[in-house]
Structures are given as C-alpha cells and as structure tokens.
C-alpha cells in the first residue's frame, strides 16, 4: 500500500509540473501575441534612425564624393545595432517583462482590446499622441526653467558653492 501511495504522489507531482509548464507556455504565448499586436518589434526603429542621423550629420563635415564611406559605416552601425537590439534579442526579455507584470487573463484582455477597432485606433494614434504630449509638456516646462535656474543659483549662493558657468 505504501508503494502505491508513493506512486500516486509521484504521478500527481508529475502532472502538476506538466500543468505548470503548460500554463507558463500559454502565458508566454499570450505575451508574444500581445507584443505582436502592439508592434513591439518596431520599438527600435527610431534608434536605428537616430544612429543613421548621427552618421549623416558627421558625414556632412566630410569632403564631397565620399558617399560610399557614409553608406559603409551606416551598414556597419546597423549590424552592430542588430547584434544588440534586434527583435530576436529583445523578445525573450520583453515576454518576461509582460508575463511578470500581467497575468494570463490580463494579457488575454489586452489582446481582445487591441484586436478591437478602438484598440487598433489606439495603436495607430499612440505614437502621435505620445509625441504631441511630450511637446506640450516641454513647452509648459520651458516657462519654469528661468525660475528653477534662479532657485538653483540662490541655493548655491546660500550654501557658498561656486557659481555654475
């Protein structure tokens, strides 16, 4: 009888482990599906553009007739970026990030939302909304800069710190 009990326990533990692994795989699959809907694989596109722009700005100082040099270095920089931030490099960490912050049902709910017409509109408009929000914040912030700079100068004077250039 003791042997049968141990066998049953082993079978139950094995089944529990299999279910947990299946749940983790399902959870990860939902995270991947959400990331695909959210176009997370395009997150690094601006980074590539910024690096290309840096090379182009630097190249503007070069003598004429050297376009092939610029293109060569831009291609090399793309290769370096691919090694660091290509989607296949980011995806495992992004899946882990989302599975650790959203349970499986929450991910299913997010997927359902982003598959809806409103969710698609949010995905389409979010980059523009984010950029415009940053512009609004920046423009409002600019009005506070002189006052904040004066407060920093006053504090430095009160503490006897050297003046900043």
C-alpha positions, 0 to 999 in steps of 0.5 A: 500500500505504501508503494502505491501511495508513493506512486500516486504522489509521484504521478500527481507531482508529475502532472502538476509540473506538466500543468505548470509548464503548460500554463507558463507556455500559454502565458508566454504565448499570450505575451508574444501575441500581445507584443505582436499586436502592439508592434513591439518589434518596431520599438527600435526603429527610431534608434536605428534612425537616430544612429543613421542621423548621427552618421549623416550629420558627421558625414556632412563635415566630410569632403564631397564624393565620399558617399560610399564611406557614409553608406559603409559605416551606416551598414556597419552601425546597423549590424552592430545595432542588430547584434544588440537590439534586434527583435530576436534579442529583445523578445525573450526579455520583453515576454518576461517583462509582460508575463511578470507584470500581467497575468494570463487573463490580463494579457488575454484582455489586452489582446481582445482590446487591441484586436478591437477597432478602438484598440487598433485606433489606439495603436495607430494614434499612440505614437502621435499622441505620445509625441504631441504630449511630450511637446506640450509638456516641454513647452509648459516646462520651458516657462519654469526653467528661468525660475528653477535656474534662479532657485538653483543659483540662490541655493548655491549662493546660500550654501557658498558653492561656486557659481555654475558657468 
